[in-house]
Amino acid sequence: MLAPQIEYSDREERIEFIQERFHCKAPSCGGCGSCNLPDGVPAAEYFADYIDGKVEFVKLAAKIWERSEEHTSELQSLMRI
């Protein structure tokens, strides 16, 4: 499922997308989706600006991807030592 663009969606559709995209692997903890995000930040909190229609999903998701690439690069460097 693609992220609904702000221009063509309402808040409820964006919340539903975030909940589906970042469903928790262990629902017994409450299903917040934080296990899928850096530093354990709940998905609804991390993507609050998207949900509120301020910033497109792709811009916020790109930050996660960049951070993940940096982390991977650091780990690879440590493994070479």
C-alpha positions in Angstrom: 0.0 0.0 0.0 1.3 3.4 -0.9 1.1 6.3 1.5 -1.9 8.5 0.8 -0.7 12.0 -0.3 -1.8 14.8 2.0 -3.6 16.6 -0.8 -5.8 13.6 -1.6 -6.5 12.2 1.9 -7.9 13.1 5.3 -6.4 12.6 8.7 -8.2 9.3 9.3 -6.8 7.7 6.1 -3.3 8.8 7.1 -3.7 7.3 10.6 -4.9 4.1 9.1 -2.0 3.9 6.8 0.5 4.4 9.6 -1.2 1.8 11.7 -1.2 -0.7 8.9 2.4 0.1 7.7 3.9 0.0 11.2 1.9 -2.8 12.9 3.6 -4.2 15.9 5.2 -7.6 15.7 4.2 -8.3 19.4 0.7 -6.9 19.8 0.7 -7.9 23.5 2.7 -4.8 24.2 -0.1 -2.5 22.8 0.7 -2.5 19.1 2.3 0.9 18.9 4.7 0.0 16.1 7.7 1.5 17.9 9.6 -1.7 17.3 9.9 -0.6 13.7 11.3 2.8 14.2 14.7 4.2 15.4 15.0 4.6 19.2 11.7 2.9 19.7 9.7 6.0 18.9 6.0 5.1 18.3 5.0 5.4 14.7 2.1 7.7 15.4 4.5 10.1 17.2 7.2 9.9 14.6 4.8 10.5 11.7 2.6 13.1 13.6 3.4 15.8 11.0 2.3 13.5 8.2 -0.9 12.5 10.0 -1.7 16.2 10.7 -1.1 17.0 7.0 2.1 19.1 7.4 4.8 16.9 5.8 4.5 14.2 3.2 5.2 10.6 4.4 8.2 10.2 2.0 10.1 13.1 3.6 9.8 11.6 7.1 10.5 8.1 5.9 13.6 9.2 4.1 15.1 10.4 7.4 14.7 6.9 8.8 16.3 5.4 5.7 19.3 7.8 5.9 19.8 7.0 9.5 19.6 3.3 8.8 22.2 3.6 6.1 24.5 5.6 8.5 24.1 2.9 11.1 24.8 0.1 8.7 27.9 1.9 7.5 29.2 2.4 11.1 28.6 -1.3 11.8 30.5 -2.3 8.7 33.4 -0.1 9.7 33.5 -1.7 13.1 33.5 -5.2 11.7 36.6 -4.3 9.6 38.6 -3.3 12.7 
